[in-house]
Amino acid sequence: MNFNIQVATEEHLKYVPEILTTIENAAKDRGTGIAKRKPEYVEKKIKEGKAIIAMDGDNFVGFCYIECWGHGQFVANSGLIVKKEYRGHGLAKAIKKKAFELSRAMFPCAKIFGLTTGLAVMKINTSLGYVPVTFSELTDDPDFWKGCESCVNYDVLTRNNYTRCLCTGMLYDPSKHKWQTWRDKRKYTKLLTQLWEKRK
Ligand SMILES: CC(C)(COP(=O)(O)OP(=O)(O)OC[C@H]1O[C@@H](n2cnc3c(N)ncnc32)[C@H](O)[C@@H]1OP(=O)(O)O)[C@@H](O)C(=O)NCCC(=O)NCCS
């Protein structure tokens, strides 16, 4: 399959309702919770150049966006979704890789983290250099943890005073990848310049 995986632009705003419905339905299917986001929030992410969209022609097939927490000390790649009929072809891996590269370009000093119960995401994160960590290593930004309020397991999180839950925390710490950071610097500078030129 041949997909176009790119940084989302204003022309993709029309897909936001479909993206949010797909995310919500996938959570229902899995019986898990999600950090529910309003359309305006996702639209803002797209306008800020902080979202990745995968397209098959004119059809949206996958999505992911970047969030900053703890005054830019942490970045999370959230809302990862691939439409059911397009799964199992490496699409999520490609979307996450692009979101990871964009996060590294925009916030080179930030730690990148995620919370997941899914094996696919664990595999993808591991391939990008994330390692499993306890929640103590993640952001303590209350606004991030507020996102968990819409999860079916929120009671587990609060009962444990936000120290553990059913999700595994995974973290990419740039200070542990200094060689990679140095190597990628030129690549990321080029990516940012291209994005900047496009948005002018
Ligand atoms: C999770 C999801 C994004 C995966 O999308 P995908 O395009 O099928 O994933 P990929 O094809 O890129 O697979 C990535 C890796 O995960 C593995 N994988 C994919 N689906 C899997 C599954 N259901 N169980 C176990 N492993 C799985 C693949 O084998 C691959 O591993 P590899 O690199 O070792 O070969 C997709 O199933 C989805 O949208 N699910 C609903 C939303 C969701 O769970 N989002 C994540 C929230 S944290």
The ligand as a MOL file (V3000), in Angstrom:
LIG
                    3D

  0  0  0     0  0            999 V3000
M  V30 BEGIN CTAB
M  V30 COUNTS 48 50 0 0 0
M  V30 BEGIN ATOM
M  V30 1 C -2.4030 0.3490 17.5430 0
M  V30 2 C -2.5240 0.7130 16.0760 0
M  V30 3 C -2.2760 2.2130 15.9150 0
M  V30 4 C -1.5030 -0.1170 15.2630 0
M  V30 5 O -1.5820 0.2800 13.9040 0
M  V30 6 P -0.9350 -0.6190 12.7150 0
M  V30 7 O -0.7930 0.2700 11.5400 0
M  V30 8 O -1.7200 -1.8520 12.5300 0
M  V30 9 O 0.4880 -0.9740 13.3360 0
M  V30 10 P 1.7910 -1.4220 12.5180 0
M  V30 11 O 1.3370 -2.2220 11.3410 0
M  V30 12 O 2.6150 -0.2160 12.2250 0
M  V30 13 O 2.5280 -2.3770 13.5320 0
M  V30 14 C 3.5560 -1.9290 14.4060 0
M  V30 15 C 4.0620 -3.1090 15.1990 0
M  V30 16 O 3.0590 -3.5720 16.1030 0
M  V30 17 C 2.7070 -4.9300 15.8250 0
M  V30 18 N 1.2620 -5.0100 15.9680 0
M  V30 19 C 0.3250 -4.3890 15.2270 0
M  V30 20 N -0.9100 -4.6540 15.7090 0
M  V30 21 C -0.7090 -5.4890 16.7690 0
M  V30 22 C -1.5860 -6.1120 17.6940 0
M  V30 23 N -2.9120 -5.9390 17.6210 0
M  V30 24 N -1.0530 -6.8790 18.6620 0
M  V30 25 C 0.2800 -7.0460 18.7530 0
M  V30 26 N 1.1710 -6.4690 17.9230 0
M  V30 27 C 0.6810 -5.7050 16.9380 0
M  V30 28 C 3.1810 -5.1870 14.4060 0
M  V30 29 O 3.4710 -6.5420 14.1920 0
M  V30 30 C 4.4230 -4.3270 14.3510 0
M  V30 31 O 5.4690 -4.9630 15.0320 0
M  V30 32 P 6.9020 -5.2030 14.3110 0
M  V30 33 O 7.4320 -3.8310 13.9840 0
M  V30 34 O 7.6680 -5.9320 15.3460 0
M  V30 35 O 6.5760 -5.9840 13.0940 0
M  V30 36 C -3.9520 0.3670 15.5200 0
M  V30 37 O -4.2430 -0.9750 15.8120 0
M  V30 38 C -5.0350 1.2520 16.1090 0
M  V30 39 O -5.3280 2.3290 15.5810 0
M  V30 40 N -5.6500 0.8020 17.2370 0
M  V30 41 C -6.6570 1.5690 17.9110 0
M  V30 42 C -6.1170 2.8250 18.5740 0
M  V30 43 C -4.9700 2.5520 19.5180 0
M  V30 44 O -4.8880 1.5040 20.1470 0
M  V30 45 N -4.1030 3.5530 19.6180 0
M  V30 46 C -2.9420 3.4950 20.4840 0
M  V30 47 C -3.2540 4.1680 21.7630 0
M  V30 48 S -1.8630 4.1130 22.8810 0
M  V30 END ATOM
M  V30 BEGIN BOND
M  V30 1 1 1 2
M  V30 2 1 2 3
M  V30 3 1 2 4
M  V30 4 1 2 36
M  V30 5 1 4 5
M  V30 6 1 5 6
M  V30 7 2 6 7
M  V30 8 1 6 8
M  V30 9 1 6 9
M  V30 10 1 9 10
M  V30 11 2 10 11
M  V30 12 1 10 12
M  V30 13 1 10 13
M  V30 14 1 13 14
M  V30 15 1 14 15
M  V30 16 1 15 16
M  V30 17 1 15 30
M  V30 18 1 16 17
M  V30 19 1 17 18
M  V30 20 1 17 28
M  V30 21 1 18 19
M  V30 22 1 18 27
M  V30 23 2 19 20
M  V30 24 1 20 21
M  V30 25 1 21 22
M  V30 26 2 21 27
M  V30 27 1 22 23
M  V30 28 2 22 24
M  V30 29 1 24 25
M  V30 30 2 25 26
M  V30 31 1 26 27
M  V30 32 1 28 29
M  V30 33 1 28 30
M  V30 34 1 30 31
M  V30 35 1 31 32
M  V30 36 2 32 33
M  V30 37 1 32 34
M  V30 38 1 32 35
M  V30 39 1 36 37
M  V30 40 1 36 38
M  V30 41 2 38 39
M  V30 42 1 38 40
M  V30 43 1 40 41
M  V30 44 1 41 42
M  V30 45 1 42 43
M  V30 46 2 43 44
M  V30 47 1 43 45
M  V30 48 1 45 46
M  V30 49 1 46 47
M  V30 50 1 47 48
M  V30 END BOND
M  V30 END CTAB
M  END
